[in-house]
Amino acid sequence: MTFTIRVFNTPHDAGIYVASLAEFVIMNKRNPVLGLATGQTPVPFYESLVRLYECGLDLSHVTTINLDEYVGLSAEHPQSYFHFMKSNLFSKTNLSSSCTFVPNGASANLVEECLRYDEILKNYPIDLQILGIGINGHIGFNEPSDTLIAKTHVVELRHETIKSNARFFDSEDQVPKQAITMGIQSILQAKKIVLMAFGTEKSKIIEQVVIGNVSTTIPASILQFHPDVMVILDQDGATDLLKNTDYLDANHLKIK
Ligand code: PGA
């Protein structure tokens, strides 16, 4: 199965496109469910989705399910993923607070919290899953490992992830060492997946994910088994992929 690739000039342009994909799902499903991601990558998408809402797109019937949350951070913590979602999307649209799900990283019983989240995933099959990618190939917080875990679970974050995410905290030692993440099976059950990656630092991993072997050491490579994945890149994120001229020709991609 090959991915559908789109290379945009800027993350802003890509964000407008992904928001239009979300609008299509929202307009055409009776009970649309979006799987959502946090981090820097999806910010232009959320900006565009908020613009669409301001221009008349109703989100009141939409359910959203986030991929992950840091363990130990309450919803109010400025670096929690719930807080990120609230400030970038939830508070700016008419999404219903009873239909926006984010794992509770502050739960006193994380095992039960994982089971609760799997129940939510069972009740609301995801129509469109938005993904970013870590520089080590993680999706959600499914880190490189010998085994990829199917269901929602608690994960020890890898050093490269902690180092990378330190940019959002005052210092590296403030980054939580654990997270709750949706499992690989839940991600693969989404009807359609959009994987976004911007910037030169994501370029090498994108090349490996798209044209390399499938391996648990590059979790995103398992997306090769999904029948409907779009890979949304900016020019920098596509640099290494676009060096593969055979791939370029076969996919009608052009270097600008
Ligand atoms: P980023 O994170 O969008 O902030 O680069 C992506 C990820 O780690 O999944």
Residues whose N, C-alpha, C, O or C-beta is under 5 A from the ligand:
A	BS01	PGA	T38 G39 Q40 T41 P42 G132 I133 G134 H138 G140
